[in-house]
Amino acid sequence: MSDALLEKFSYDNKIVKYFGAATMIWGIVGMLVGILAATQLFLPEANLGNPYTTYGRIRPLHTNAVIFAFVGNAIFAGVYYSMPRLLKARMWSDALSWINFWGWQLIILAAAITLPLGLTTSKEYAELEWPIDIAIAVVWVAFGANMIGTLLKRRERHMYVAIWFYLASFVTVAVLHIFNSLALPVSFFKSYSAYAGVQDALVQWWYGHNAVAFFLTTPYLGLMYYYLPKAANRPIYSYKLSIIHFWSLIFIYIWAGPHHLLYTALPNWAQVLGVAFSIMLIAPSWGGMVNGLLTLRGAWDKVRVDPVLKFMVVAVTAYGMATLEGPLLSLKSVNAIAHYTDWIVAHVHIGALGWNGFLTFGMLYWLWPKLWKTKLFSTKLANTHFWLGTLGIIFYALPMYVAALTQSLMWKEFNEMGRLAYPNFLETVLEIVPMYMFRAFGGVLYLIGALLMVYNLIKTSKIGTFVAEEADEAPALTKHVAQKGEYWHHVWERKPIFFTLLATLAILIGGAIEIVPTLLVKSNVPTISSVEPYTPLELQGRDLYISNGCVGCHSQMIRPFRSETERYGEYSKAGEFVYDRPFLWGSKRTGPDLHRVGRKYPDSWHYHHMLDPRTMSPGSTMPAYSWMITNTMDHEDMPDKIRTMQKLGVPYPEGYADGQAMMDLEKQAEEIVAGLSEDNIEVLPHAEIVALIAYLQRLGTDIKKVDAPTDNSLAK
Amino acid sequence: MKKNKFLALLSLLGMASSSVFAQKASGEGVIAALSNMDSSQITLLILIVVVLGVMVLLLILMIYLMSFMGAVLRKENPELANEPTWWESFNEKYISGKYQPIEEEEEIMLDHSYDGIVELDNFMPPWLKYVFYGTIIFAIGYLVNYSTLGWGKTPSEEYKAELEAEAIAAESRKALALASIDENNVEFDQSDQVLIAGGNIFQNNCVACHAADGGGGVGPNFTDEYWIHGGSIKDVFTVIKYGVPEKGMIPWQDQLSPEEIQQVANFILSLKGTTPANPKEPQGELYDPEEEGSIESGEDSAAMDSTTVAS
């Protein structure tokens, strides 16, 4: 190649530095919040006595911080460094890069403010309210546009496998985010999901599962395909394996969402599809692990000494473990035991701490010295980080597995009289409290390791000099001359738009086949005539329940097992949730299921229990919600909520919101207040507790109304 | 090499014999079974054991001889020495695949580098390929099982089966159990044994609403003489068993056995006259055990109870 054809250009390292620094900062924040949440599970007083830092609100803060802030920034840092180098072209637009950076940080900040305030949709990993959702979509598209622009002016004809993964991630996350976030706003901070009950659950877990797939997995596989061979200085083991596992992974992953809803009211055919495709995911997932580990063939001597490679090897291994465990958990018999327990928590943390965390650490340890043209400040410190992190993962995961099995078996055990051996749910919680302490200790170890890294990398940047613009040169892309016998996939690799469209098609099929029939075919959700919309006060109480993140610990989905129906009552039916926007089935039972809690205890029980749970359930680990007694709600937004619900098809009477609704609300509140005063409890009718009691007492009672109509029916 | 094989053979024999010993050690039952056999059966058994033993020995010998011959052949014929063994070729074909030696990697290296990263053109490891095929076959079988064949049970069918199994178990429990306690035959019994057991049940289940000393709270006070639903042992038993859902008292019949309900009901009656820390005001009607007749429920046994209460 003659020098005359070489074009000179430079790479933007500043954006990489910024995203890298943001990764570290948010990583530390996210882990700290995680430790706080973990502590509250054995020490409820650690909620600091206010609603903003109580478990139900900081759990989503933790998950959002580590997924979207820590991992999200790491993806951007990794992509903004590797993509221009793989394409021999500077990122398309500096402006878009910075919109991406500052936009994303603002979104995170908005999340960190709104979630503790209780502004949430309560849909897992999609908790943020609609204005933030729109901002996410805009910034994400800016990121995608920047990638596609770079592809269009690339100097490298073919796209390397890392870029396939980046593109698929971009497209899929956009599709998932938009469809799952569809909602009708009530006000700037409140909206109701476009889907109800079973449908909402299916769309949510199509999203939730694939957020794991296309936010935590595929972008990271792309990063692995760049940083692992770079750090090991070894060729990628198999190009063919890359092709097979890329396409099979993105095609199959999208189908597996329903495995989060096994034995629920989701139609059985969707559950069966979810299981079948989850099992088929094993080999495509392992393709990534195998290609990564075999790339290290001949470099294992380096793994012994290089902390970067150590982190990466454990990351890839953790990925392999989690992606085998996932399909096994989706087998119905295993799921019957594991669902709602800490097993799932352990499983996701093998992925989050092992795969995402360790790959990020490895990448940063590799990147920082490159950006500052120097050597890592201290390899010894990095090795210490590695061991602390590894120990942290073990101390986290093992107690969680023990806790999960112990508790699940206790839930399911019957005595020789055919009764539940542990009818008191609390007994099964207290049994595993020591395990929660170990878990928090594991988290602390992991955090200390991460802090060591931050120190080490700051020191590294101090001893080097930052290269903001890194110069490179490459020949311009010439007109392509078709070659005969070119490998079919190699042809695709030089057609980025075509490639992206194919990937989009691959990810749309599974979702469409599962979701469209569930939305459109009526028989999938058999209606129950006695199920009616919530009364205005109950609706307000439900929104309080949502706002306080109660769903983080309490499920509302009784599965058809005798061990559950004996404990909670009749199992949950699809038709009971048709007015639930959003659905509140939950995914974890730190406390008991609440779907049939309605009319189980007197109002005064709930009053005392919310004031101080330990007076009603001695030893309970639930935090006190004493402020609900004194906080009052102005119900001004209620008529708008009713109107929004009507637009979504909830059959409130015509014009109900114009006056009747408020009268009904006041009437029901007065009734509850009068009932409480009989037990010498004085509370204002507009107190939060009144609305909450109204909602809790309604839960799961509609199907019992068939023979005895109660006062829950709306004024018609 | 040879030595190793010999050692392996020895250890194999050792394992076989030790397992025989192990069987003897736990062999009381075996001996009993043997002594019940007639002579022709024993002869047959011995014959079978001997034949099986000989077959195993012959197999081991064959494998050993073959590997020995293989080694000899290889030594005599250097060309054969490079031939892969049966296991090596199986492994290469179906499990690990053929690894290109690292020194010869260039041969399968794709002629392109992306920012310095090159790719090899290795095949997907066979074991992974077969895992993939296996899972696809499983998935197809799974789908067919739950759809066209309809053999797989839906969750509600599984639940139905679980209920049926429990119904049968409940029947057999009923048949086994002595006359079960219910509200008609519950007994007033203030023995220590009953009160201690009842006290434990009370502490574990009732104190949230009725206070640890029975003084009441959400629920009524047990220490006074006023009862909302009657104060006889039968009344208390009935309230505990079936609950009073409209007033918030939950039914306990799914959580406590009839015997346990009897114990805790007796414990509750033993609280009368004690002085709780924060007594709730009396609720319901004054219950006088002497005037048992005024309460419409069962006459004779309750009357007997009341006399014991009075004493």
Interface residues (C-beta under 8 A of the other chain):
Chain A: S82 R85 L86 K88 E156 H158 Y160 V161 Y226 P229 K230 P235 I236 Y237 S238 Y239 K240 L241 S242 I244 S248 Y263 N268 W269 Q271 V272 L273 V275 A276 F277 I279 M280 L281 I282 A283 P284 W286 G287 V290 L294 R297 G298 P327 E416 M417 G418 R419 L420 P423 N424 R559 P560 F561 R562 T565 E566 Y571 R599 K600 Y601 P602 D603 S604 W605 H608 T615 M616 S617 P618 D679
Chain B: Y99 I102 E105 M109 L110 H112 Y114 D115 G116 I117 V118 E119 L120 D121 N122 F123 M124 P125 L128 K129 V131 F132 T135 I136 F138 A139 I140 Y142 L143 Y146 S147 G152 T154 P155 S156 E158 Y159 E162 L163 E166 A169 A170 R173 N204 N205 V207 A208 C209 G217 V218 P245 K247 G248 I250 D254 Q255 L256 S257
